[in-house]
Amino acid sequence: ATTLSKKLINDREKSSPFECGFDPKSSARMPFSIRFFLIAVIFLIFDVEIALILPIVIIFKTSDIMIWTLSTMFFILVLLRGLYHEWNQGALQWAE
């Protein structure tokens, strides 16, 4: 039974590496837009900053209202200034 098994028969598909649907003979470098990369990095930066805002809400109950307001406003101003800078640099424009 093992001599007739398909596991022992070697063919082209079995000897080639598994490539998840990609052609193994094609170029390894796939060109992609640098604009897409910049938008993705900006999204990740602002996503992390939003995740840093969440603990500020929890601290609200235990901290002084004036210190909490000043620190929150400072943090949001830094976020807005970064967004304004990226906007002026043209990094948020997908098409020119």
PDB file as gemmi writes it, atoms N, CA and C in Angstrom:
CRYST1    1.000    1.000    1.000  90.00  90.00  90.00 P 1                      
ATOM      1  N   ALA A   1       0.817  -1.193   0.000  1.00  0.00           N  
ATOM      2  CA  ALA A   1       0.000   0.000   0.000  1.00  0.00           C  
ATOM      3  C   ALA A   1       0.858   1.253   0.000  1.00  0.00           C  
ATOM      4  N   THR A   2       2.015   1.193   0.675  1.00  0.00           N  
ATOM      5  CA  THR A   2       2.859   2.380   0.708  1.00  0.00           C  
ATOM      6  C   THR A   2       3.542   2.628  -0.624  1.00  0.00           C  
ATOM      7  N   THR A   3       3.720   1.606  -1.418  1.00  0.00           N  
ATOM      8  CA  THR A   3       4.341   1.814  -2.727  1.00  0.00           C  
ATOM      9  C   THR A   3       3.399   2.523  -3.686  1.00  0.00           C  
ATOM     10  N   LEU A   4       2.114   2.415  -3.458  1.00  0.00           N  
ATOM     11  CA  LEU A   4       1.139   3.083  -4.306  1.00  0.00           C  
ATOM     12  C   LEU A   4       0.693   4.425  -3.730  1.00  0.00           C  
ATOM     13  N   SER A   5       1.212   4.772  -2.573  1.00  0.00           N  
ATOM     14  CA  SER A   5       0.800   6.009  -1.906  1.00  0.00           C  
ATOM     15  C   SER A   5       1.286   7.230  -2.685  1.00  0.00           C  
ATOM     16  N   LYS A   6       0.476   8.270  -2.693  1.00  0.00           N  
ATOM     17  CA  LYS A   6       0.853   9.501  -3.390  1.00  0.00           C  
ATOM     18  C   LYS A   6       1.897  10.291  -2.609  1.00  0.00           C  
ATOM     19  N   LYS A   7       2.110   9.951  -1.340  1.00  0.00           N  
ATOM     20  CA  LYS A   7       3.111  10.654  -0.548  1.00  0.00           C  
ATOM     21  C   LYS A   7       4.518  10.380  -1.062  1.00  0.00           C  
ATOM     22  N   LEU A   8       4.736   9.239  -1.646  1.00  0.00           N  
ATOM     23  CA  LEU A   8       6.072   8.871  -2.105  1.00  0.00           C  
ATOM     24  C   LEU A   8       6.372   9.355  -3.515  1.00  0.00           C  
ATOM     25  N   ILE A   9       5.369   9.741  -4.261  1.00  0.00           N  
ATOM     26  CA  ILE A   9       5.579  10.194  -5.635  1.00  0.00           C  
ATOM     27  C   ILE A   9       6.027  11.654  -5.604  1.00  0.00           C  
ATOM     28  N   ASN A  10       7.216  11.912  -6.140  1.00  0.00           N  
ATOM     29  CA  ASN A  10       7.733  13.280  -6.190  1.00  0.00           C  
ATOM     30  C   ASN A  10       7.349  13.913  -7.516  1.00  0.00           C  
ATOM     31  N   ASP A  11       6.795  15.095  -7.444  1.00  0.00           N  
ATOM     32  CA  ASP A  11       6.498  15.845  -8.652  1.00  0.00           C  
ATOM     33  C   ASP A  11       6.921  17.294  -8.438  1.00  0.00           C  
ATOM     34  N   ARG A  12       6.684  18.133  -9.435  1.00  0.00           N  
ATOM     35  CA  ARG A  12       7.145  19.514  -9.397  1.00  0.00           C  
ATOM     36  C   ARG A  12       6.519  20.304  -8.254  1.00  0.00           C  
ATOM     37  N   GLU A  13       5.242  20.102  -7.971  1.00  0.00           N  
ATOM     38  CA  GLU A  13       4.565  20.847  -6.922  1.00  0.00           C  
ATOM     39  C   GLU A  13       5.093  20.487  -5.538  1.00  0.00           C  
ATOM     40  N   LYS A  14       5.412  19.226  -5.339  1.00  0.00           N  
ATOM     41  CA  LYS A  14       5.902  18.803  -4.028  1.00  0.00           C  
ATOM     42  C   LYS A  14       7.338  19.243  -3.772  1.00  0.00           C  
ATOM     43  N   SER A  15       8.128  19.381  -4.813  1.00  0.00           N  
ATOM     44  CA  SER A  15       9.527  19.764  -4.620  1.00  0.00           C  
ATOM     45  C   SER A  15       9.726  21.276  -4.562  1.00  0.00           C  
ATOM     46  N   SER A  16       8.711  22.055  -4.935  1.00  0.00           N  
ATOM     47  CA  SER A  16       8.848  23.513  -4.866  1.00  0.00           C  
ATOM     48  C   SER A  16       8.405  24.004  -3.487  1.00  0.00           C  
ATOM     49  N   PRO A  17       8.997  25.100  -2.990  1.00  0.00           N  
ATOM     50  CA  PRO A  17       8.614  25.614  -1.673  1.00  0.00           C  
ATOM     51  C   PRO A  17       7.218  26.228  -1.706  1.00  0.00           C  
ATOM     52  N   PHE A  18       6.568  26.200  -0.564  1.00  0.00           N  
ATOM     53  CA  PHE A  18       5.228  26.781  -0.441  1.00  0.00           C  
ATOM     54  C   PHE A  18       5.354  28.292  -0.366  1.00  0.00           C  
ATOM     55  N   GLU A  19       4.688  29.012  -1.243  1.00  0.00           N  
ATOM     56  CA  GLU A  19       4.857  30.457  -1.337  1.00  0.00           C  
ATOM     57  C   GLU A  19       3.576  31.242  -1.112  1.00  0.00           C  
ATOM     58  N   CYS A  20       2.583  30.669  -0.533  1.00  0.00           N  
ATOM     59  CA  CYS A  20       1.337  31.381  -0.204  1.00  0.00           C  
ATOM     60  C   CYS A  20       0.693  32.042  -1.414  1.00  0.00           C  
ATOM     61  N   GLY A  21       0.734  31.432  -2.554  1.00  0.00           N  
ATOM     62  CA  GLY A  21       0.076  31.982  -3.725  1.00  0.00           C  
ATOM     63  C   GLY A  21       0.945  32.894  -4.562  1.00  0.00           C  
ATOM     64  N   PHE A  22       2.141  33.226  -4.109  1.00  0.00           N  
ATOM     65  CA  PHE A  22       3.025  34.080  -4.880  1.00  0.00           C  
ATOM     66  C   PHE A  22       3.863  33.243  -5.832  1.00  0.00           C  
ATOM     67  N   ASP A  23       4.173  33.814  -6.960  1.00  0.00           N  
ATOM     68  CA  ASP A  23       5.018  33.142  -7.935  1.00  0.00           C  
ATOM     69  C   ASP A  23       6.457  33.157  -7.420  1.00  0.00           C  
ATOM     70  N   PRO A  24       7.073  32.002  -7.150  1.00  0.00           N  
ATOM     71  CA  PRO A  24       8.428  31.999  -6.594  1.00  0.00           C  
ATOM     72  C   PRO A  24       9.483  32.488  -7.579  1.00  0.00           C  
ATOM     73  N   LYS A  25       9.160  32.561  -8.844  1.00  0.00           N  
ATOM     74  CA  LYS A  25      10.133  32.996  -9.843  1.00  0.00           C  
ATOM     75  C   LYS A  25      10.090  34.513 -10.073  1.00  0.00           C  
ATOM     76  N   SER A  26       9.122  35.199  -9.471  1.00  0.00           N  
ATOM     77  CA  SER A  26       9.013  36.644  -9.684  1.00  0.00           C  
ATOM     78  C   SER A  26       9.992  37.389  -8.779  1.00  0.00           C  
ATOM     79  N   SER A  27      10.094  38.677  -8.989  1.00  0.00           N  
ATOM     80  CA  SER A  27      10.984  39.522  -8.202  1.00  0.00           C  
ATOM     81  C   SER A  27      10.538  39.555  -6.744  1.00  0.00           C  
ATOM     82  N   ALA A  28      11.506  39.557  -5.844  1.00  0.00           N  
ATOM     83  CA  ALA A  28      11.188  39.567  -4.414  1.00  0.00           C  
ATOM     84  C   ALA A  28      10.704  40.941  -3.966  1.00  0.00           C  
ATOM     85  N   ARG A  29      11.117  41.974  -4.644  1.00  0.00           N  
ATOM     86  CA  ARG A  29      10.720  43.336  -4.267  1.00  0.00           C  
ATOM     87  C   ARG A  29       9.464  43.730  -5.023  1.00  0.00           C  
ATOM     88  N   MET A  30       8.426  44.033  -4.263  1.00  0.00           N  
ATOM     89  CA  MET A  30       7.173  44.485  -4.853  1.00  0.00           C  
ATOM     90  C   MET A  30       7.118  46.007  -4.710  1.00  0.00           C  
ATOM     91  N   PRO A  31       6.964  46.737  -5.786  1.00  0.00           N  
ATOM     92  CA  PRO A  31       6.903  48.194  -5.665  1.00  0.00           C  
ATOM     93  C   PRO A  31       5.597  48.638  -5.008  1.00  0.00           C  
ATOM     94  N   PHE A  32       5.694  49.559  -4.050  1.00  0.00           N  
ATOM     95  CA  PHE A  32       4.493  50.155  -3.486  1.00  0.00           C  
ATOM     96  C   PHE A  32       4.749  51.630  -3.246  1.00  0.00           C  
ATOM     97  N   SER A  33       3.689  52.354  -3.110  1.00  0.00           N  
ATOM     98  CA  SER A  33       3.744  53.806  -3.049  1.00  0.00           C  
ATOM     99  C   SER A  33       4.364  54.286  -1.745  1.00  0.00           C  
ATOM    100  N   ILE A  34       5.281  55.232  -1.847  1.00  0.00           N  
ATOM    101  CA  ILE A  34       5.874  55.832  -0.657  1.00  0.00           C  
ATOM    102  C   ILE A  34       4.843  56.692   0.068  1.00  0.00           C  
ATOM    103  N   ARG A  35       3.879  57.229  -0.672  1.00  0.00           N  
ATOM    104  CA  ARG A  35       2.788  57.989  -0.048  1.00  0.00           C  
ATOM    105  C   ARG A  35       1.975  57.092   0.876  1.00  0.00           C  
ATOM    106  N   PHE A  36       1.698  55.874   0.421  1.00  0.00           N  
ATOM    107  CA  PHE A  36       0.968  54.929   1.258  1.00  0.00           C  
ATOM    108  C   PHE A  36       1.749  54.639   2.531  1.00  0.00           C  
ATOM    109  N   PHE A  37       3.055  54.464   2.412  1.00  0.00           N  
ATOM    110  CA  PHE A  37       3.893  54.199   3.580  1.00  0.00           C  
ATOM    111  C   PHE A  37       3.842  55.366   4.557  1.00  0.00           C  
ATOM    112  N   LEU A  38       3.934  56.598   4.057  1.00  0.00           N  
ATOM    113  CA  LEU A  38       3.892  57.769   4.939  1.00  0.00           C  
ATOM    114  C   LEU A  38       2.544  57.893   5.642  1.00  0.00           C  
ATOM    115  N   ILE A  39       1.461  57.679   4.914  1.00  0.00           N  
ATOM    116  CA  ILE A  39       0.135  57.732   5.535  1.00  0.00           C  
ATOM    117  C   ILE A  39       0.009  56.649   6.598  1.00  0.00           C  
ATOM    118  N   ALA A  40       0.535  55.467   6.333  1.00  0.00           N  
ATOM    119  CA  ALA A  40       0.465  54.372   7.310  1.00  0.00           C  
ATOM    120  C   ALA A  40       1.264  54.704   8.562  1.00  0.00           C  
ATOM    121  N   VAL A  41       2.444  55.292   8.405  1.00  0.00           N  
ATOM    122  CA  VAL A  41       3.260  55.664   9.568  1.00  0.00           C  
ATOM    123  C   VAL A  41       2.578  56.763  10.368  1.00  0.00           C  
ATOM    124  N   ILE A  42       2.024  57.758   9.696  1.00  0.00           N  
ATOM    125  CA  ILE A  42       1.309  58.828  10.401  1.00  0.00           C  
ATOM    126  C   ILE A  42       0.109  58.260  11.141  1.00  0.00           C  
ATOM    127  N   PHE A  43      -0.614  57.339  10.509  1.00  0.00           N  
ATOM    128  CA  PHE A  43      -1.746  56.701  11.178  1.00  0.00           C  
ATOM    129  C   PHE A  43      -1.293  55.966  12.432  1.00  0.00           C  
ATOM    130  N   LEU A  44      -0.194  55.225  12.346  1.00  0.00           N  
ATOM    131  CA  LEU A  44       0.294  54.492  13.513  1.00  0.00           C  
ATOM    132  C   LEU A  44       0.720  55.431  14.633  1.00  0.00           C  
ATOM    133  N   ILE A  45       1.368  56.536  14.281  1.00  0.00           N  
ATOM    134  CA  ILE A  45       1.791  57.501  15.301  1.00  0.00           C  
ATOM    135  C   ILE A  45       0.580  58.086  16.007  1.00  0.00           C  
ATOM    136  N   PHE A  46      -0.416  58.521  15.251  1.00  0.00           N  
ATOM    137  CA  PHE A  46      -1.600  59.093  15.882  1.00  0.00           C  
ATOM    138  C   PHE A  46      -2.417  58.034  16.613  1.00  0.00           C  
ATOM    139  N   ASP A  47      -2.376  56.801  16.164  1.00  0.00           N  
ATOM    140  CA  ASP A  47      -3.067  55.725  16.864  1.00  0.00           C  
ATOM    141  C   ASP A  47      -2.439  55.478  18.234  1.00  0.00           C  
ATOM    142  N   VAL A  48      -1.120  55.491  18.301  1.00  0.00           N  
ATOM    143  CA  VAL A  48      -0.435  55.335  19.592  1.00  0.00           C  
ATOM    144  C   VAL A  48      -0.734  56.524  20.493  1.00  0.00           C  
ATOM    145  N   GLU A  49      -0.779  57.710  19.930  1.00  0.00           N  
ATOM    146  CA  GLU A  49      -1.081  58.888  20.740  1.00  0.00           C  
ATOM    147  C   GLU A  49      -2.502  58.836  21.288  1.00  0.00           C  
ATOM    148  N   ILE A  50      -3.439  58.345  20.514  1.00  0.00           N  
ATOM    149  CA  ILE A  50      -4.809  58.183  21.013  1.00  0.00           C  
ATOM    150  C   ILE A  50      -4.838  57.144  22.131  1.00  0.00           C  
ATOM    151  N   ALA A  51      -4.047  56.089  21.991  1.00  0.00           N  
ATOM    152  CA  ALA A  51      -3.971  55.084  23.062  1.00  0.00           C  
ATOM    153  C   ALA A  51      -3.376  55.685  24.329  1.00  0.00           C  
ATOM    154  N   LEU A  52      -2.520  56.687  24.190  1.00  0.00           N  
ATOM    155  CA  LEU A  52      -1.963  57.358  25.364  1.00  0.00           C  
ATOM    156  C   LEU A  52      -2.963  58.309  26.010  1.00  0.00           C  
ATOM    157  N   ILE A  53      -3.968  58.746  25.273  1.00  0.00           N  
ATOM    158  CA  ILE A  53      -4.999  59.621  25.845  1.00  0.00           C  
ATOM    159  C   ILE A  53      -5.918  58.845  26.782  1.00  0.00           C  
ATOM    160  N   LEU A  54      -6.140  57.580  26.526  1.00  0.00           N  
ATOM    161  CA  LEU A  54      -7.080  56.793  27.332  1.00  0.00           C  
ATOM    162  C   LEU A  54      -6.763  56.795  28.829  1.00  0.00           C  
ATOM    163  N   PRO A  55      -5.508  56.657  29.266  1.00  0.00           N  
ATOM    164  CA  PRO A  55      -5.252  56.719  30.715  1.00  0.00           C  
ATOM    165  C   PRO A  55      -5.537  58.088  31.330  1.00  0.00           C  
ATOM    166  N   ILE A  56      -5.539  59.140  30.522  1.00  0.00           N  
ATOM    167  CA  ILE A  56      -5.835  60.474  31.053  1.00  0.00           C  
ATOM    168  C   ILE A  56      -7.244  60.511  31.622  1.00  0.00           C  
ATOM    169  N   VAL A  57      -8.168  59.808  30.990  1.00  0.00           N  
ATOM    170  CA  VAL A  57      -9.549  59.760  31.478  1.00  0.00           C  
ATOM    171  C   VAL A  57      -9.613  59.051  32.830  1.00  0.00           C  
ATOM    172  N   ILE A  58      -8.820  58.016  33.001  1.00  0.00           N  
ATOM    173  CA  ILE A  58      -8.809  57.284  34.267  1.00  0.00           C  
ATOM    174  C   ILE A  58      -8.187  58.132  35.374  1.00  0.00           C  
ATOM    175  N   ILE A  59      -7.168  58.900  35.054  1.00  0.00           N  
ATOM    176  CA  ILE A  59      -6.489  59.744  36.038  1.00  0.00           C  
ATOM    177  C   ILE A  59      -7.386  60.901  36.480  1.00  0.00           C  
ATOM    178  N   PHE A  60      -8.369  61.245  35.681  1.00  0.00           N  
ATOM    179  CA  PHE A  60      -9.253  62.372  35.984  1.00  0.00           C  
ATOM    180  C   PHE A  60      -9.863  62.268  37.380  1.00  0.00           C  
ATOM    181  N   LYS A  61     -10.238  61.070  37.815  1.00  0.00           N  
ATOM    182  CA  LYS A  61     -10.893  60.896  39.111  1.00  0.00           C  
ATOM    183  C   LYS A  61      -9.959  61.166  40.285  1.00  0.00           C  
ATOM    184  N   THR A  62      -8.669  60.898  40.121  1.00  0.00           N  
ATOM    185  CA  THR A  62      -7.748  60.980  41.254  1.00  0.00           C  
ATOM    186  C   THR A  62      -6.856  62.211  41.250  1.00  0.00           C  
ATOM    187  N   SER A  63      -6.844  63.001  40.200  1.00  0.00           N  
ATOM    188  CA  SER A  63      -5.925  64.141  40.157  1.00  0.00           C  
ATOM    189  C   SER A  63      -6.668  65.461  40.318  1.00  0.00           C  
ATOM    190  N   ASP A  64      -5.878  66.494  40.515  1.00  0.00           N  
ATOM    191  CA  ASP A  64      -6.401  67.856  40.626  1.00  0.00           C  
ATOM    192  C   ASP A  64      -6.940  68.289  39.261  1.00  0.00           C  
ATOM    193  N   ILE A  65      -8.086  68.948  39.255  1.00  0.00           N  
ATOM    194  CA  ILE A  65      -8.752  69.314  38.001  1.00  0.00           C  
ATOM    195  C   ILE A  65      -7.909  70.283  37.171  1.00  0.00           C  
ATOM    196  N   MET A  66      -7.202  71.195  37.832  1.00  0.00           N  
ATOM    197  CA  MET A  66      -6.395  72.179  37.102  1.00  0.00           C  
ATOM    198  C   MET A  66      -5.185  71.505  36.439  1.00  0.00           C  
ATOM    199  N   ILE A  67      -4.511  70.646  37.167  1.00  0.00           N  
ATOM    200  CA  ILE A  67      -3.356  69.938  36.604  1.00  0.00           C  
ATOM    201  C   ILE A  67      -3.810  69.011  35.482  1.00  0.00           C  
ATOM    202  N   TRP A  68      -4.928  68.335  35.684  1.00  0.00           N  
ATOM    203  CA  TRP A  68      -5.449  67.434  34.661  1.00  0.00           C  
ATOM    204  C   TRP A  68      -5.798  68.207  33.393  1.00  0.00           C  
ATOM    205  N   THR A  69      -6.462  69.358  33.546  1.00  0.00           N  
ATOM    206  CA  THR A  69      -6.852  70.164  32.386  1.00  0.00           C  
ATOM    207  C   THR A  69      -5.629  70.677  31.635  1.00  0.00           C  
ATOM    208  N   LEU A  70      -4.637  71.181  32.370  1.00  0.00           N  
ATOM    209  CA  LEU A  70      -3.435  71.700  31.715  1.00  0.00           C  
ATOM    210  C   LEU A  70      -2.659  70.598  30.990  1.00  0.00           C  
ATOM    211  N   SER A  71      -2.509  69.453  31.621  1.00  0.00           N  
ATOM    212  CA  SER A  71      -1.761  68.374  30.969  1.00  0.00           C  
ATOM    213  C   SER A  71      -2.514  67.828  29.755  1.00  0.00           C  
ATOM    214  N   THR A  72      -3.832  67.735  29.857  1.00  0.00           N  
ATOM    215  CA  THR A  72      -4.624  67.260  28.724  1.00  0.00           C  
ATOM    216  C   THR A  72      -4.570  68.254  27.568  1.00  0.00           C  
ATOM    217  N   MET A  73      -4.705  69.522  27.873  1.00  0.00           N  
ATOM    218  CA  MET A  73      -4.639  70.543  26.822  1.00  0.00           C  
ATOM    219  C   MET A  73      -3.259  70.566  26.160  1.00  0.00           C  
ATOM    220  N   PHE A  74      -2.199  70.410  26.963  1.00  0.00           N  
ATOM    221  CA  PHE A  74      -0.850  70.375  26.403  1.00  0.00           C  
ATOM    222  C   PHE A  74      -0.691  69.188  25.460  1.00  0.00           C  
ATOM    223  N   PHE A  75      -1.167  68.031  25.879  1.00  0.00           N  
ATOM    224  CA  PHE A  75      -1.052  66.826  25.058  1.00  0.00           C  
ATOM    225  C   PHE A  75      -1.827  66.981  23.752  1.00  0.00           C  
ATOM    226  N   ILE A  76      -3.029  67.518  23.833  1.00  0.00           N  
ATOM    227  CA  ILE A  76      -3.838  67.710  22.625  1.00  0.00           C  
ATOM    228  C   ILE A  76      -3.221  68.769  21.719  1.00  0.00           C  
ATOM    229  N   LEU A  77      -2.622  69.812  22.303  1.00  0.00           N  
ATOM    230  CA  LEU A  77      -1.938  70.820  21.486  1.00  0.00           C  
ATOM    231  C   LEU A  77      -0.743  70.220  20.747  1.00  0.00           C  
ATOM    232  N   VAL A  78      -0.014  69.326  21.402  1.00  0.00           N  
ATOM    233  CA  VAL A  78       1.104  68.655  20.725  1.00  0.00           C  
ATOM    234  C   VAL A  78       0.584  67.814  19.560  1.00  0.00           C  
ATOM    235  N   LEU A  79      -0.530  67.115  19.775  1.00  0.00           N  
ATOM    236  CA  LEU A  79      -1.131  66.327  18.692  1.00  0.00           C  
ATOM    237  C   LEU A  79      -1.562  67.218  17.532  1.00  0.00           C  
ATOM    238  N   LEU A  80      -2.228  68.312  17.846  1.00  0.00           N  
ATOM    239  CA  LEU A  80      -2.705  69.206  16.792  1.00  0.00           C  
ATOM    240  C   LEU A  80      -1.551  69.880  16.055  1.00  0.00           C  
ATOM    241  N   ARG A  81      -0.500  70.215  16.783  1.00  0.00           N  
ATOM    242  CA  ARG A  81       0.656  70.824  16.128  1.00  0.00           C  
ATOM    243  C   ARG A  81       1.328  69.824  15.175  1.00  0.00           C  
ATOM    244  N   GLY A  82       1.416  68.569  15.593  1.00  0.00           N  
ATOM    245  CA  GLY A  82       1.966  67.535  14.710  1.00  0.00           C  
ATOM    246  C   GLY A  82       1.114  67.344  13.470  1.00  0.00           C  
ATOM    247  N   LEU A  83      -0.198  67.349  13.648  1.00  0.00           N  
ATOM    248  CA  LEU A  83      -1.109  67.220  12.510  1.00  0.00           C  
ATOM    249  C   LEU A  83      -0.978  68.414  11.570  1.00  0.00           C  
ATOM    250  N   TYR A  84      -0.888  69.610  12.134  1.00  0.00           N  
ATOM    251  CA  TYR A  84      -0.718  70.825  11.334  1.00  0.00           C  
ATOM    252  C   TYR A  84       0.593  70.773  10.547  1.00  0.00           C  
ATOM    253  N   HIS A  85       1.661  70.309  11.182  1.00  0.00           N  
ATOM    254  CA  HIS A  85       2.958  70.205  10.513  1.00  0.00           C  
ATOM    255  C   HIS A  85       2.896  69.212   9.349  1.00  0.00           C  
ATOM    256  N   GLU A  86       2.292  68.054   9.579  1.00  0.00           N  
ATOM    257  CA  GLU A  86       2.163  67.062   8.507  1.00  0.00           C  
ATOM    258  C   GLU A  86       1.305  67.598   7.367  1.00  0.00           C  
ATOM    259  N   TRP A  87       0.285  68.343   7.700  1.00  0.00           N  
ATOM    260  CA  TRP A  87      -0.585  68.928   6.686  1.00  0.00           C  
ATOM    261  C   TRP A  87       0.184  69.947   5.841  1.00  0.00           C  
ATOM    262  N   ASN A  88       0.974  70.806   6.507  1.00  0.00           N  
ATOM    263  CA  ASN A  88       1.754  71.807   5.772  1.00  0.00           C  
ATOM    264  C   ASN A  88       2.853  71.179   4.923  1.00  0.00           C  
ATOM    265  N   GLN A  89       3.406  70.064   5.355  1.00  0.00           N  
ATOM    266  CA  GLN A  89       4.448  69.385   4.590  1.00  0.00           C  
ATOM    267  C   GLN A  89       3.874  68.640   3.388  1.00  0.00           C  
ATOM    268  N   GLY A  90       2.552  68.471   3.364  1.00  0.00           N  
ATOM    269  CA  GLY A  90       1.911  67.788   2.244  1.00  0.00           C  
ATOM    270  C   GLY A  90       1.877  66.280   2.391  1.00  0.00           C  
ATOM    271  N   ALA A  91       2.165  65.775   3.580  1.00  0.00           N  
ATOM    272  CA  ALA A  91       2.192  64.322   3.779  1.00  0.00           C  
ATOM    273  C   ALA A  91       0.791  63.727   3.788  1.00  0.00           C  
ATOM    274  N   LEU A  92      -0.223  64.539   3.999  1.00  0.00           N  
ATOM    275  CA  LEU A  92      -1.587  64.030   4.057  1.00  0.00           C  
ATOM    276  C   LEU A  92      -2.295  64.077   2.711  1.00  0.00           C  
ATOM    277  N   GLN A  93      -1.628  64.587   1.693  1.00  0.00           N  
ATOM    278  CA  GLN A  93      -2.228  64.640   0.362  1.00  0.00           C  
ATOM    279  C   GLN A  93      -1.938  63.332  -0.355  1.00  0.00           C  
ATOM    280  N   TRP A  94      -2.983  62.590  -0.659  1.00  0.00           N  
ATOM    281  CA  TRP A  94      -2.800  61.293  -1.303  1.00  0.00           C  
ATOM    282  C   TRP A  94      -2.398  61.457  -2.767  1.00  0.00           C  
ATOM    283  N   ALA A  95      -3.061  62.348  -3.472  1.00  0.00           N  
ATOM    284  CA  ALA A  95      -2.760  62.570  -4.890  1.00  0.00           C  
ATOM    285  C   ALA A  95      -2.389  64.027  -5.094  1.00  0.00           C  
ATOM    286  N   GLU A  96      -1.455  64.232  -6.001  1.00  0.00           N  
ATOM    287  CA  GLU A  96      -1.023  65.609  -6.269  1.00  0.00           C  
ATOM    288  C   GLU A  96      -1.627  66.127  -7.541  1.00  0.00           C  
TER     289      GLU A  96                                                      
END                                                                             
